[in-house]
Amino acid sequence: MSTAVPLPGNHGPAGTAPGSYRDDIRACTAFREVAEALSEGRDLDAVLHLIAEKLSLLTGADRCSIHLVDKETGLLHGRAAHAPTNIDAQVKQLVSGTIQDSFTREILSTRRPVALLNTLSDPRPIKSAMRRWNARSVLGVPMVLRDEVIGVVYLDSENTPIEFSAADQELAVAFADLGATAIRLTQLTTRLRSSLSTVATQVEQLRQAASLEEQLTEIVLKGSNLREIGDTVVRLLGKPCAIYDSAFRRRVLSYPAPSVQNFTPKLRFSQ
């Protein structure tokens, strides 16, 4: 993490270096902003972009990108990024974690941050990818959810090597955990919405069934004929209705609208 030059008369708590104190304040502020974004229910992409932005600013990295694991292939696909220019489109085309990508495989297997000081001399990263992005120093941090790595946060410097300190790595781990929490909340929200939609559909079906039963009972008690019963079913369900006798002869055929009168229902018998 870059050490800021202390301003005259700017001192933190006793025993704390002024630059370190300001770094702690900046980290706490960034952490709070991400936590607020989570509590406000912002969409996943917005939260991940915010995490990438804050980590870049706090660690002095030129770029930060977040990649999520595809459960079917085990490979990682780019999802969000922060850089001086918009690189989202390029990052979303990236795939990492292949057999040749020893750097990412080490992050996935150890579940710990892995730092590369110089990608030109380190054998672990894929050299072609490092040259394409002019990435000189890289820090990879796993996003762990329920003891499973679901993604990786990458921080890198462009052209010039930098050392990601232990404090940088701890900070990145904390924000990676926030990203994992955001993904978890998104999964829970999606399942909850799906459950609510299913329940709402079932409630509506039950309501329609109860209304149909009530009205059919009423017209039968009134002595209505089969035509009136068929028309009532059509009115309630909005679908054609055919009534057959015990010999499977059609006695009534009612339609909801003239446009569907060319429809002829057919009986199907199960074996």
N, C-alpha and C positions, 0 to 999 in steps of 0.2 A: 504494500500500500504506500502511495506517495506520502512523504512527510511534509506537512505544510510548514512554512516559515512563520514562527510565532510573532504576533503583533505586539508592539510595546504595551505593557500593562495588561495583556490578556492572559489571565492565569486561570487554570481550572482548580479543582480541589487539591488540597495539600498532598504532595507526593505524586501528583500526576503531571506528566509533561503537557504543556499547552496544546501542542499539535495533536497528541493522542486524545486529549479531552475533546477537542473539536471533532476528531474522527468518530469518537464514540457517540457524540450528539448527532452527527450526520447519519450514522448507522441506525440509531434508535428512531430518528425521524423517518428514514426510508422504510424501516420495518413497520412502523405505525401506518404509513401510507398504504403499504401492501395489505396489511391486516384490515384496514378500513375498506379497501377495495373488495376484499373477500366478504366482509360483513354486509356490504351494500349489494352483494349478489351480482357483481359485474361478470360478464361472460369470460370464459376461460382464456381466450386469446388476449383480452385486455389485461387480465391479471398477469399472464406470462410475459407480455410485452413490458409491463411495469417492472416486474422482477428483473428482466434483462437490462432495462434502462438503469435501475438503481445499482445493480451489481457492477455495471460498467463504470459508473460515476464513482462508486466507493473504492474500487480496486485499481482504478487507473487503466483498465483494459480498453483497448481500442474497440473491441467488439464483444458481444455476448449473444450466444444463441442457445436455444432450448430445443432438445430433440427427444421425442417420445418413442418408446418401444412398441413395435408391432407384435402383438402376442402370437400371431400365426407364424411369422418368420423369425422372430427374435432380433430383427434388425431395427435400427433407430432411424426415424424420419424427422427432418427438420420441421418445427412448428412455429417458432417465433424468434425474433432477433432484434437487437438494437445495435446501431452503428451510426457514424456520422452521416451516412447516406442510407436510404431505404434498401435493405438487402433481403427483405422478407421473401420475395419471389424466388431468389436464388437459393436461400436457405431451405425453403420448402421442397426443393428438388434434391436435396442432399440425402444420401443414405450412408449410414456408418454402422460399425459393429461387425463387419465381415471378418472372415478368417484372417485376412491380411492385415486388418486393423488391430494390431496388438495393443495400441494405446487404449482404445475403447474397450477391448476385451478385458484388459486389466482393471478398468474402472468397474465393469459389470461383475467381475469375479471377486474383487476385493471389497466392493461397496464402500470404497474410500476415495478421497480426492487423489488425483494423479497429476503432477505438474511436470511439464517439459520445459526446461530452460532454453534449449536451442534445438529446434526441430530439424535443423540442417545436419546435426551430428547425432541426434538420438535415433536409434533404429526402430523405435516402436510405432511412430505415426506413418501413415501412407504419404510418402514424399510428394507424389504428384498433387495430392490435395493441399498439402502445406504450401507448395510453390504456387498453386493456382490462387490461393487466398493470401499469399505473402505473409503467412502466419509464422512468426519466429518463436515466440513463447506461448504455450497453451496450458491452461488449467482445466481439467475435466472433473466434474463433481456429480456423483450419482444422486438421482431423485428416488428416495426409498419410500415405498408405501406398503405397510403390512409385511415387512421383511422381504419385499420384492422390489428390485430396481425397475422402475417404470419409465425412466428417462435419464438424460444426462444434460447438465448445463456446461457449456464450453465458454471459457473466457480466453481471449488471445490478444497478443500485441502484434501490430503490423510492422514488419521490417526490422524493428529494434527489439532485442531481447530484454525482458524484464523479469524480475524474480517475484513470484507470488508468495508472499510471506505466509507464515502459519496463521496470522490474523486474517489475511485475505481468504485463506482456505476455510477457516472456521466460519467466516462471514458468508462465504458461498454455500457452505453446508446448510446454514440457517435459512437462507433464501431458497435453496433447493427444497428444503422441507416444506416451506410455504407453497412452493409450486406443486409439490405432491399433495398437500392439503387442498389446494384449489382443484386439482384433478379429482380427488376423492369427493369433494362437495359437488362437483359437476356430475359425477356418476350417481350420487345419491339423489340429486335433484332430478336427473333424467328418469331414474327408476320411479321416483315419487310421482312425477308427472304422468308417467305411463300407467302407474297403478290408479291414480285419480281418474285418468281418462277411461280406464277399464271399468272402474266402479261406476262412473257416471253413465257409461253405456249400459251396464247391467241394470242400474236403477231405472233408466228410461225404458228398457225392455220390460222390466217388471211392472212399471206403471202402465205401459201400453197393454200388457197381458191382463192386468187387473181391470182396466177400463173396458177391454174387449169382453172379458168374462161377465162383467156387470151388465153391460148393455145387451149382450146376447141373452143372458138370463132374463132380462127385462122383456125383450121382445118375444121370447119363447113363452113366457108366462102370459103375455097379452094375446097369445094365439096367432102370432104372425106366421105367414107362409114361408116356404123355402126361398122365394124370390126376395122377400124382405130381409131374411136372414143373410143371404148372399150380398145384397146391396149394403147392409150394415157393416159386414166384414170389409168390403171394398172401401167404404167411407172411412173406416178406422185405420186400415193398414195401407191404403193407397195402392193395392195390388189386386190383380184379377182373382176371382174366387169361383171355384167350381164345386158343386155339391153332387155326390153320387149316392145311389141307393145301394142296398146290400148285394145287388147283382152287378154292381159296377157300371150301371147305366147313369150317364150324366143327366141330372134333373134340372140343374140351374147353372148358368154361366154369367157372371157379372163382371163388368169392366169399370175401371176408375175413370177412363176418358175415352172418347171416340178414337184417339190416335193409337190405342193399343188393342182395338177390337179385332185385329188380324191375328192376335195371339190365341193359340189353342192349347190349353193345358193337357198334359198327358199323365196318366197314372203309371207309377213305377213300382214294381213288386220286387221285394227282396227275396232271395232264395232261402 
